[in-house]
Amino acid sequence: MANQYTLATPSQSTCQATLLSLTWRLLFAGYASVAAIWWYIEPQGFPILHSRFWANSGIPFLVTVVALLGIIGVFSRWRQLLKFSAPALSAATIAAAITARLLFPASLGGRIEMIVLGALVIGWCCFLLLLTWLTFRHFKEWPISRWGLALAVLFYIGIGVLVPWTQRSADATTHSGEATFSVETSDIDNQTVEPINLTTQVTIRPREGIIAGQCGVIPINAWPLLTFYSRSPDRFWTLFSPGNFRGGPPRTITGLTQESNLVTVAYADDDISRLQIKTNDASSVLAIEAFSKLTRPIYSHLNSFTQLQFYAQEKLTVSFSPAPDAQVEILQSDYPIGRPARLAYVDDDDRFRIVEATSGEKGPFKTLAEGNLLPEEPLHFTIFTAGEPMCQITLEDWAAQASRSLSPTAGWGVPQNAISFTLSGESRSGEALSTAFFNITLAGTGIGRGYDSVGHAPGIYQNRMTIESSVKKN
């Protein structure tokens, strides 16, 4: 009895059919390998209704199943499996490519490297279409309904359309405040603005927006202005952002006033910002107030609400007010893998957690200490050296403005807000010092894997911060 699965015409060579089968085997194995690698490197721990669960787990699993069915169809007499699987690669790939181009026009268009990439993608899609057509020509007599095949193709197209959408950032969920502020402007040559010595221990560098002071007996540098380092024009990965857009407009001084114990600096950046520093020699409290106005949402990968840098020659530890009894040592960490990073965050249940990553800044994350932090509450944290408190930093507005939405790059329940702290060794004035670095964000994706962007909603962001020394320098 003749095999019902025969070539389309007797004149077609077995060699051609073998070549088709081998090509499909390689393609299916390649797609399955890419899906497995994607599943392995992408963060997990998302709820089943979250788009990243499907992007990082569901769709890679589906791609692997379709590829395995296709390989079975190539190797066996059950060619109908191949007929279901063969259109999957071309339909899903073409749908994903078209959707991504329409969804991310700024990130994926215009530049020469994107034109080259687009040409490669078009060429690949044409190759998949040709291969699918040749396969349907060679292997005709398959017991499969045309309606069944049409439904399968529509399903693959739907998956292809869905994939780019899972990589688009959701709407911004930071909470800008209701505060208002004004700035006084004047003609200032930014290149001639010199550092200002507000007191014997506090120096302000207006051009960089840096305040250098004392945390007890150890030096501290503070950057309190909301700053974006890598942006996306259309909510895609910042890796694909046009170079002229990624960093945003430069921040320039538009006004500067100084009184006996008060300095106010006005800036032009995304809109306007203002930095005000107040203290005097008789006070152990350095009061800082920063305002930044955003007129539109900004989607970014890396940014900072506040950055702090401490220099010490002894072990540094930190405690946070939601868990005041836990002194957490500030340790060195590696990137992208290696010694684990430590960070803190507040989740959507107003639970403040101090955690340690598994490798680098990647999860799963182990909880070191935790407590409650309501949005209206200030966050206090104390820096210790050799077990002695040096200073207390208070952030009045961080908890109220921080996004509680899940980070697309961190996984495992970690939100977009984060306070990351790490230690690095460096030499300063010939002395071996430890440098502790804190990066405090309202919404970012510096934790975890990937270059995804998340949003800051438009509005006015206020950063009222105090640095109160517990030990005065002799």
C-alpha positions in Angstrom: 0.0 0.0 0.0 1.4 3.4 -1.0 2.3 5.9 1.7 -0.3 8.6 1.8 2.4 11.2 2.7 4.1 11.5 -0.7 5.9 14.3 -2.5 3.8 16.6 -4.7 5.0 15.3 -8.1 7.1 12.2 -9.0 9.6 14.5 -10.7 10.6 16.3 -7.5 13.7 14.8 -6.0 14.0 13.2 -2.6 17.1 15.4 -2.1 14.9 18.5 -2.2 12.5 17.1 0.3 15.4 16.1 2.6 16.9 19.6 2.3 13.5 21.1 3.3 13.2 18.8 6.3 16.8 19.5 7.4 16.2 23.3 7.1 13.0 23.1 9.2 14.8 21.0 11.8 17.5 23.6 12.2 15.0 26.5 12.3 12.8 24.8 14.9 15.8 23.9 17.0 17.1 27.5 16.7 13.8 29.1 17.7 13.4 26.6 20.6 16.9 27.4 21.8 16.3 31.2 21.6 13.1 30.7 23.6 14.8 28.6 26.2 17.6 31.2 26.6 15.1 34.0 26.8 13.2 32.1 29.6 16.5 31.4 31.4 17.9 35.0 31.4 14.7 37.0 31.9 13.4 37.7 35.4 10.6 35.5 36.8 8.3 35.7 39.7 5.5 37.8 38.0 1.8 37.1 38.6 0.0 35.2 35.9 -2.0 38.2 34.7 1.1 40.4 34.3 2.4 40.9 30.8 5.9 39.9 31.8 4.7 36.5 32.9 3.7 35.8 29.4 6.7 37.5 27.8 9.2 35.7 30.0 7.5 32.4 30.6 4.3 31.8 28.7 5.3 32.7 25.1 8.8 31.0 25.4 7.0 27.8 26.5 4.6 28.1 23.6 7.4 28.7 21.1 9.2 25.6 22.4 6.1 23.4 22.2 5.4 24.5 18.6 9.1 23.9 17.6 9.0 20.4 19.2 5.8 19.6 17.3 7.4 20.8 14.1 10.5 18.6 14.7 8.2 15.6 15.3 6.4 16.4 12.1 9.7 16.5 10.2 10.9 13.2 11.6 7.7 11.2 11.5 4.8 10.2 9.3 2.6 12.7 11.1 3.2 15.5 8.7 0.0 17.3 9.8 2.0 18.5 12.8 4.5 20.1 10.5 1.6 21.7 8.6 0.4 23.3 11.8 4.0 24.3 12.9 5.5 25.4 9.5 3.5 28.7 9.3 4.2 29.6 12.9 7.6 31.0 12.4 6.8 33.1 9.4 3.4 34.3 10.6 4.6 35.2 14.2 7.9 36.7 13.1 6.3 38.9 10.4 3.5 40.0 12.8 6.0 40.8 15.5 8.3 42.8 13.1 5.4 44.9 11.7 3.9 45.5 15.2 7.3 46.5 16.7 8.0 49.0 13.8 4.6 50.6 14.3 4.7 50.6 18.1 8.2 52.0 18.4 8.7 54.3 15.4 11.4 56.5 17.0 13.4 53.6 18.5 13.3 51.4 15.4 13.4 53.9 12.6 15.5 56.5 10.8 19.0 55.7 11.9 21.4 53.8 9.6 21.8 50.9 12.1 18.0 50.6 12.3 17.7 50.6 8.5 20.2 47.8 8.3 18.5 45.9 11.1 15.1 46.4 9.3 16.5 45.1 6.0 17.9 42.0 7.8 14.5 41.4 9.4 12.7 41.8 6.1 15.1 39.4 4.4 14.6 36.9 7.2 10.8 37.1 6.9 11.0 36.7 3.1 13.1 33.6 3.6 10.6 32.1 6.1 7.7 32.8 3.7 9.5 31.2 0.8 10.4 28.1 2.9 6.8 27.8 4.1 5.5 28.0 0.5 8.0 25.4 -0.7 7.1 23.1 2.1 3.3 23.3 1.3 4.2 22.6 -2.3 6.2 19.5 -1.6 4.0 18.0 1.1 0.5 18.3 -0.2 -1.6 15.3 0.9 -2.1 16.1 4.6 -5.3 15.3 6.5 -5.9 18.8 7.8 -8.8 21.3 7.4 -8.1 24.6 5.7 -10.2 26.2 8.4 -8.0 24.6 11.0 -4.9 25.9 9.3 -6.4 29.4 9.0 -7.2 29.4 12.7 -3.7 28.3 13.5 -2.2 31.0 11.4 -4.4 33.6 13.0 -3.3 32.4 16.4 0.4 32.7 15.5 -0.2 36.2 14.2 -1.8 37.1 17.5 1.2 35.8 19.4 3.5 37.8 17.1 1.4 41.0 17.7 1.5 40.4 21.5 5.2 40.1 21.8 6.2 43.7 21.1 3.3 45.0 23.3 4.8 43.1 26.3 8.0 45.1 25.9 6.2 48.5 25.9 6.2 50.2 29.3 2.9 50.6 31.0 1.6 54.1 31.9 3.7 56.0 34.4 2.6 55.4 38.1 4.8 57.8 40.0 2.9 60.4 42.0 3.9 64.0 41.5 3.2 66.4 44.3 0.9 69.4 44.6 3.7 71.8 45.6 4.4 74.9 43.5 7.6 76.8 43.2 9.0 79.8 41.3 12.4 80.6 40.0 14.3 83.9 39.6 16.3 84.0 36.3 19.1 86.2 35.2 21.9 86.2 32.6 24.5 83.7 33.8 27.5 82.3 32.1 27.5 78.7 33.2 31.2 78.3 32.5 32.1 81.0 35.0 30.0 79.8 37.9 32.3 78.8 40.8 31.7 76.5 43.8 30.1 78.3 46.7 31.3 77.8 50.3 28.1 78.1 52.3 29.9 77.3 55.6 33.3 75.9 56.6 31.9 72.4 56.0 29.4 72.8 53.2 30.3 73.5 49.6 27.9 73.8 46.7 28.8 73.1 43.1 25.9 74.7 41.2 26.8 73.5 37.7 26.7 69.8 38.8 23.9 70.3 41.4 26.2 68.7 44.0 26.3 69.6 47.7 29.4 68.5 49.6 29.2 68.4 53.4 29.7 66.3 56.4 28.0 63.1 57.8 29.4 63.2 61.3 33.2 62.9 60.7 32.9 61.4 57.2 32.5 63.5 54.0 29.2 63.2 52.0 28.2 64.3 48.5 24.6 64.7 47.6 22.8 65.1 44.2 19.2 65.9 45.1 17.8 66.9 41.6 15.6 64.5 39.6 17.9 63.4 36.8 17.4 61.0 33.9 20.4 59.2 32.3 18.9 56.9 29.6 15.5 57.7 28.1 13.2 56.1 25.6 11.1 58.2 23.2 8.4 55.6 22.8 8.5 53.3 25.9 10.8 50.8 24.4 14.2 49.5 25.5 16.6 52.5 25.9 19.3 50.4 24.2 17.5 51.4 20.9 16.9 55.1 21.8 18.3 57.6 19.3 21.6 59.0 20.7 20.4 62.6 20.6 17.3 61.7 22.7 18.7 59.3 25.2 20.3 61.8 27.6 17.8 64.5 27.3 18.4 68.3 27.3 21.4 69.6 29.2 20.8 71.2 32.6 21.9 74.8 32.7 21.8 77.4 35.4 19.3 80.2 34.8 19.5 82.0 38.1 21.5 82.0 41.4 21.0 83.9 44.6 23.0 83.7 47.8 22.2 85.0 51.3 24.2 84.5 54.5 23.1 80.8 55.0 20.9 80.1 52.0 21.7 79.4 48.3 19.1 79.1 45.6 19.9 77.8 42.1 17.4 77.8 39.2 17.9 75.5 36.2 16.5 74.9 32.7 16.3 71.2 31.8 13.2 69.3 30.8 11.3 72.3 32.0 12.5 74.1 35.1 14.1 73.0 38.4 15.2 74.7 41.6 17.7 73.7 44.2 17.8 75.4 47.6 20.3 74.7 50.4 20.2 76.1 53.9 22.5 75.7 56.9 25.0 77.7 59.0 28.1 76.9 61.1 26.0 76.7 64.3 23.7 74.0 63.0 24.3 70.3 62.5 21.4 70.1 60.1 21.8 70.6 56.3 18.4 71.3 54.8 18.0 70.7 51.0 14.9 71.3 48.9 14.8 70.4 45.2 11.9 70.9 42.8 11.7 69.5 39.2 8.8 70.1 36.8 7.9 67.7 34.1 5.4 68.8 31.4 5.1 65.4 29.8 5.8 61.8 30.9 9.4 60.7 30.7 10.3 57.0 30.2 13.7 55.9 31.3 15.9 53.0 32.3 18.3 54.7 34.6 17.6 57.8 36.7 17.9 59.2 40.2 15.7 61.0 42.6 18.7 61.4 44.9 22.2 60.2 44.9 24.5 60.1 48.0 28.2 59.3 48.3 30.0 58.7 51.6 33.7 58.3 52.2 35.0 56.3 55.2 38.0 54.3 56.3 36.0 51.8 58.4 33.0 49.5 57.9 29.8 51.3 56.9 26.3 50.1 57.9 22.9 51.6 57.4 19.5 51.3 59.2 16.2 52.4 57.9 13.3 53.8 60.0 10.8 51.1 59.1 13.2 48.5 60.5 15.3 50.6 63.0 16.9 47.7 64.8 18.5 46.2 61.7 21.9 47.5 60.8 22.7 46.3 57.3 26.3 46.3 56.2 27.1 48.2 53.0 29.0 45.7 50.9 30.7 45.6 47.5 28.7 44.1 44.6 29.4 43.1 41.1 27.8 43.7 37.7 26.3 42.0 35.8 26.9 38.9 37.9 28.9 38.0 41.0 28.7 39.5 44.5 25.1 40.3 45.3 23.8 43.8 45.5 21.7 45.1 48.4 18.7 47.4 48.1 15.5 48.6 49.7 12.1 49.3 48.3 8.5 49.9 49.3 5.8 47.7 47.7 2.1 48.2 46.9 1.2 46.9 50.4 3.3 49.8 51.9 5.8 47.2 53.1 9.4 48.4 53.2 11.9 45.7 52.5 15.7 45.6 52.6 16.8 42.7 50.4 19.8 41.1 48.9 20.0 39.8 45.3 21.2 36.4 44.3 23.9 37.5 41.9 24.8 41.0 40.9 21.6 43.0 41.1 19.5 40.1 39.9 16.9 38.0 41.8 15.5 36.1 43.5 15.9 38.4 46.5 16.4 37.5 50.1 14.7 39.8 52.7 17.2 41.1 55.3 14.7 43.3 57.3 11.3 44.8 56.8 8.7 47.1 58.2 5.8 49.4 57.2 6.2 52.7 55.4 3.0 54.7 54.5 3.0 57.1 51.6 2.7 60.1 53.9 5.5 59.1 56.2 9.1 60.4 55.8 11.9 57.8 55.4 14.8 58.2 57.8 18.1 56.2 57.4 21.2 56.4 59.5 24.8 55.9 58.4 27.1 54.1 60.9 30.8 53.7 60.8 32.4 51.2 63.1 29.0 50.9 64.8 28.8 54.6 65.6 26.0 56.7 64.1 27.4 59.5 61.9 24.3 61.1 60.5 20.7 60.7 59.7 19.3 61.4 56.3 15.5 62.2 56.0 13.6 62.0 52.7 10.2 63.7 53.3 8.7 63.0 49.9 10.1 59.8 48.5 7.5 57.3 49.8 4.6 59.6 48.6 5.9 59.9 45.1 7.5 56.5 44.4 5.9 54.1 42.0 4.7 50.8 43.5 4.1 49.1 40.2 6.2 46.0 39.5 9.6 46.5 37.8 9.7 44.7 34.4 13.4 44.0 34.8 13.6 42.9 38.5 10.8 40.3 39.0 10.1 38.5 42.2 7.8 41.2 43.5 10.3 44.1 43.3 8.7 47.4 42.3 10.0 50.2 40.2 11.2 52.3 43.1 14.5 51.3 44.8 17.2 52.5 47.1 20.3 50.7 46.0 23.5 50.9 48.1 26.9 49.5 47.4 30.5 49.9 48.4 33.6 50.4 46.3 37.2 51.0 47.2 39.2 53.9 45.9 42.1 56.2 46.8 41.4 59.7 47.9 44.3 62.1 48.7 46.6 59.2 49.1 44.5 57.4 51.6 42.6 54.1 51.1 39.0 54.8 51.5 35.7 53.0 51.1 33.1 54.8 49.0 29.5 54.0 49.8 27.1 55.0 47.0 23.3 55.3 47.3 21.0 55.7 44.3 17.4 56.5 45.2 14.8 56.2 42.5 11.0 56.8 42.2 10.8 54.6 39.1 13.6 52.9 37.3 14.9 49.6 35.9 18.4 49.5 37.1 17.7 46.4 39.2 17.5 43.1 37.3 18.0 42.2 33.6 17.2 44.4 30.6 17.0 47.9 29.3 13.3 48.4 29.7 12.0 51.9 30.4 9.4 52.9 33.0 7.7 56.2 33.4 7.6 59.4 35.5 4.2 61.1 35.2 4.1 64.8 34.4 3.9 67.2 37.3 6.1 68.7 40.0 8.4 66.5 42.0 9.6 67.7 45.4 12.6 66.4 47.3 12.8 67.8 50.8 15.9 66.3 52.4 17.8 66.9 55.6 21.2 65.6 56.6 21.7 65.8 60.4 25.1 65.0 61.8 25.1 62.8 64.9 28.8 63.5 65.5 30.3 66.9 64.9 33.7 67.2 63.4 36.4 68.5 65.8 
